[in-house]
Amino acid sequence: MTISINGSTAQVPDDLRVSLLDLLRDHLHLFGAKKGCNQGACGACSVLVDGSECSHV
């Protein structure tokens, strides 16, 4: 599967355990989203998905 991020296409890993946050930071080296509580509860990892905030990444 591929996704579009900031106008670029990226391949999604086959490993279903990879979260969106880990994909952004560890695989694509996009460090804007931060790890906080590691559960999505504090909002530090919030990203925009199609213009809407998503904190459960």
PAZAPA-4460 file (N, C-alpha, C; in steps of 0.05 Angstrom, whole numbers, plus 32768, in hexadecimal, padded with zeros to 4 digits):
% residues 57
    n_x    n_y    n_z   ca_x   ca_y   ca_z    c_x    c_y    c_z   seq   type   mol
   8011   7FE9   8000   8000   8000   8000   8012   8019   8000     1      M     A
   8009   802E   7FF3   8017   8047   7FF4   8005   805D   7FFF     2      T     A
   8011   8072   800A   8003   8089   8013   8011   80A2   8009     3      I     A
   8003   80B8   8008   800E   80D1   7FFF   8012   80E3   8018     4      S     A
   802B   80EC   801C   8031   80FD   8032   8040   8116   8028     5      I     A
   8034   812D   802D   8040   8146   8024   8046   8146   8006     6      N     A
   8035   8139   7FF6   8038   8139   7FD9   804A   8123   7FCF     7      G     A
   8056   8113   7FE0   8067   80FD   7FD8   805A   80E3   7FDE     8      S     A
   805E   80CF   7FCE   8053   80B4   7FD2   8067   80A4   7FE2     9      T     A
   805D   8095   7FF6   806E   8084   8007   8062   8068   8009    10      A     A
   8074   8054   8009   806B   8038   800D   8067   8033   802A    11      Q     A
   8050   8027   8031   804A   801F   804C   8056   8004   8052    12      V     A
   8064   8000   8068   806F   7FE6   806F   8059   7FD1   8071    13      P     A
   8060   7FB8   806B   804D   7FA2   806D   8047   7F9B   808A    14      D     A
   8058   7FA3   809D   8055   7F9D   80B9   803E   7FAD   80C5    15      D     A
   8028   7FA0   80CD   8010   7FAE   80D7   8015   7FBB   80F2    16      L     A
   802B   7FB4   80FF   8031   7FC0   811A   803D   7FDC   8118    17      R     A
   8044   7FE5   80FF   804F   8000   80FB   8039   8014   80FC    18      V     A
   803A   8026   8110   8025   803B   8112   802C   8051   80FE    19      S     A
   8018   8063   80FA   801C   807A   80E8   8033   808B   80F3    20      L     A
   8034   808F   810D   8049   809F   8119   8065   8092   8114    21      L     A
   8067   8078   8117   8080   806A   8112   8087   806B   80F4    22      D     A
   8074   8069   80E3   8078   806C   80C6   8084   8087   80BF    23      L     A
   8077   809C   80CA   8080   80B7   80C5   809D   80BC   80CF    24      L     A
   80A2   80B5   80E8   80BB   80BB   80F5   80D1   80A8   80ED    25      R     A
   80CC   808E   80F0   80E2   807A   80ED   80E7   8072   80D0    26      D     A
   80D2   8071   80BF   80D6   8068   80A4   80DA   807F   8090    27      H     A
   80CB   8095   8095   80CC   80AB   8081   80DC   80C3   808B    28      L     A
   80E6   80C1   80A4   80F7   80D6   80B0   80EA   80F2   80B0    29      H     A
   80CF   80F1   80B6   80C0   810A   80BA   80BB   810D   80D8    30      L     A
   80C9   811F   80E4   80CA   8121   8102   80B8   8136   810E    31      F     A
   80A5   8140   80FE   8092   8155   8109   8080   8149   811E    32      G     A
   8076   8131   811A   8065   8124   812E   8076   8119   8144    33      A     A
   806E   811D   815D   807F   8115   8174   8072   80FE   8183    34      K     A
   8083   80EE   818F   8079   80D9   81A1   8077   80E6   81BD    35      K     A
   8060   80E3   81C9   805C   80ED   81E4   8056   80D5   81F6    36      G     A
   803C   80CF   81F9   8033   80B9   820B   8035   809E   81FE    37      C     A
   8039   809D   81E3   803B   8084   81D4   8020   8075   81D2    38      N     A
   800A   8084   81D8   7FEF   8079   81D7   7FDC   808A   81C7    39      Q     A
   7FE4   80A3   81C0   7FD2   80B5   81B2   7FC0   80C6   81C4    40      G     A
   7FC3   80C3   81DE   7FB2   80D2   81F1   7FBA   80EF   81F6    41      A     A
   7FD4   80F5   81F4   7FDE   8110   81FB   7FDD   8123   81E4    42      C     A
   7FDC   8119   81CB   7FDA   812B   81B4   7FF5   8133   81A8    43      G     A
   800B   812A   81B3   8025   8132   81A8   802A   8127   818D    44      A     A
   801D   8110   8186   8021   8103   816D   800D   810B   8158    45      C     A
   7FFD   8120   815D   7FE8   8128   814A   7FF3   812F   812F    46      S     A
   7FE6   8126   811A   7FEC   812D   80FF   7FD2   8134   80F1    47      V     A
   7FD3   8141   80DA   7FBC   8147   80CA   7FB9   8131   80B5    48      L     A
   7FA1   8126   80B4   7F9A   8112   809F   7F83   811D   808F    49      V     A
   7F88   8124   8076   7F74   8131   8065   7F68   814A   8072    50      D     A
   7F79   8159   8080   7F71   8172   808D   7F65   8170   80A8    51      G     A
   7F62   8158   80B2   7F56   8154   80CD   7F6B   8149   80E0    52      S     A
   7F6B   8152   80F9   7F7E   8149   810D   7F79   812B   8114    53      E     A
   7F8F   811D   8116   7F8E   8100   811E   7FA3   80FC   8132    54      C     A
   7F9C   80F6   814B   7FB0   80F2   8160   7FB4   80D5   8167    55      S     A
   7FA5   80C3   815B   7FA8   80A7   8161   7FB8   809A   814B    56      H     A
   7FD2   80A1   814A   7FE3   8097   8135   7FF7   8083   8141    57      V     A
***
